[in-house]
Amino acid sequence: MQLMATRKEPRDFVHLDELWDADRHWPQYFYQHKVWVFADEYRAELTGDEDYSRIVIHGGDDHGWLFSRPLLCKFLVAATLGKIVLPVSERQLQQLGFVRWQGDYI
């Protein structure tokens, strides 16, 4: 039996999926005043899809903050993630260029 090389690669990659300490000014929290921090990227291969690199910060109750850029700018997204200081504050996120989302962030 001859094995064939494949070029198949994942399109989605999760960089971070954690609960981080948040300051006391968030309207909603997860357990012990934590917010969910999720960073991922998507390489579009399907017609009509757009690639992205993003950070989603979720405070609960279907609202939070989003920093999303084209995949080409993933180093900017990574640098922005590195600038977040604990405890996470909404003011800090706004200053870093995050936008508020409510409902679906996808």
C-alpha positions as CSV (number, residue, x, y, z in Angstrom):
1,M,0.0,0.0,0.0
2,Q,1.4,3.4,-1.0
3,L,0.7,6.4,1.2
4,M,-0.1,9.7,-0.4
5,A,0.9,13.0,1.1
6,T,-2.0,15.4,1.8
7,R,-2.1,19.1,1.9
8,K,-5.1,19.2,4.1
9,E,-4.7,21.6,7.0
10,P,-7.1,22.9,9.7
11,R,-8.9,26.1,8.8
12,D,-9.7,27.0,12.4
13,F,-7.2,27.4,15.1
14,V,-7.9,28.3,18.8
15,H,-5.0,30.2,20.4
16,L,-6.7,30.8,23.8
17,D,-9.7,29.7,25.7
18,E,-9.6,30.8,29.4
19,L,-11.3,32.6,32.2
20,W,-9.4,35.7,33.3
21,D,-9.9,38.0,36.3
22,A,-12.1,41.0,35.6
23,D,-12.5,44.3,37.5
24,R,-15.7,45.0,39.4
25,H,-17.3,47.3,36.8
26,W,-18.5,44.6,34.4
27,P,-22.4,44.3,34.3
28,Q,-22.1,40.4,34.3
29,Y,-19.4,38.0,35.2
30,F,-18.7,34.3,35.2
31,Y,-17.7,32.5,38.4
32,Q,-15.5,34.5,40.8
33,H,-15.5,37.7,38.8
34,K,-14.0,36.1,35.6
35,V,-14.6,36.9,32.0
36,W,-14.1,34.4,29.2
37,V,-11.2,35.3,26.8
38,F,-11.2,33.4,23.5
39,A,-8.7,34.0,20.7
40,D,-8.9,32.2,17.4
41,E,-8.3,32.5,13.7
42,Y,-10.0,31.2,10.6
43,R,-8.4,30.7,7.2
44,A,-11.2,31.0,4.6
45,E,-11.2,28.5,1.8
46,L,-14.9,28.3,1.0
47,T,-16.4,30.7,-1.5
48,G,-17.9,33.7,0.3
49,D,-16.0,33.2,3.5
50,E,-13.7,35.8,5.0
51,D,-10.7,34.9,7.0
52,Y,-10.1,36.5,10.4
53,S,-8.0,36.6,13.6
54,R,-10.0,37.7,16.6
55,I,-10.2,38.1,20.4
56,V,-13.6,37.6,22.0
57,I,-14.1,38.7,25.6
58,H,-17.4,37.5,27.1
59,G,-18.8,38.8,30.3
60,G,-21.9,36.6,30.3
61,D,-25.5,37.2,29.3
62,D,-24.7,37.4,25.6
63,H,-22.6,40.5,25.6
64,G,-18.9,41.4,25.6
65,W,-16.1,42.9,23.5
66,L,-14.6,41.9,20.1
67,F,-11.3,42.7,18.4
68,S,-11.3,41.2,14.9
69,R,-9.0,41.8,11.9
70,P,-8.2,40.0,8.7
71,L,-6.0,37.0,9.1
72,L,-3.2,39.0,7.4
73,C,-3.1,41.1,10.6
74,K,-2.9,38.3,13.1
75,F,0.3,39.7,14.6
76,L,-1.6,42.9,15.5
77,V,-4.3,40.7,17.2
78,A,-1.6,38.8,19.1
79,A,0.1,42.0,20.2
80,T,-3.3,43.4,21.3
81,L,-3.9,40.3,23.4
82,G,-0.6,40.7,25.0
83,K,-1.5,44.3,26.0
84,I,-4.5,43.3,28.1
85,V,-3.7,43.9,31.8
86,L,-5.4,41.9,34.6
87,P,-7.9,42.5,35.9
88,V,-9.6,43.0,32.6
89,S,-11.6,46.2,32.4
90,E,-14.1,47.3,29.8
91,R,-12.5,50.7,29.6
92,Q,-9.1,49.1,28.8
93,L,-10.7,47.1,26.0
94,Q,-12.3,50.1,24.5
95,Q,-8.9,51.9,24.6
96,L,-7.3,48.9,22.8
97,G,-9.8,49.1,19.9
98,F,-12.3,46.5,21.0
99,V,-15.9,47.0,20.0
100,R,-18.9,46.0,22.1
101,W,-21.1,43.2,20.9
102,Q,-24.4,41.9,22.0
103,G,-26.2,38.7,21.0
104,D,-24.0,36.8,18.5
105,Y,-20.4,37.8,18.0
106,I,-19.9,35.3,15.1
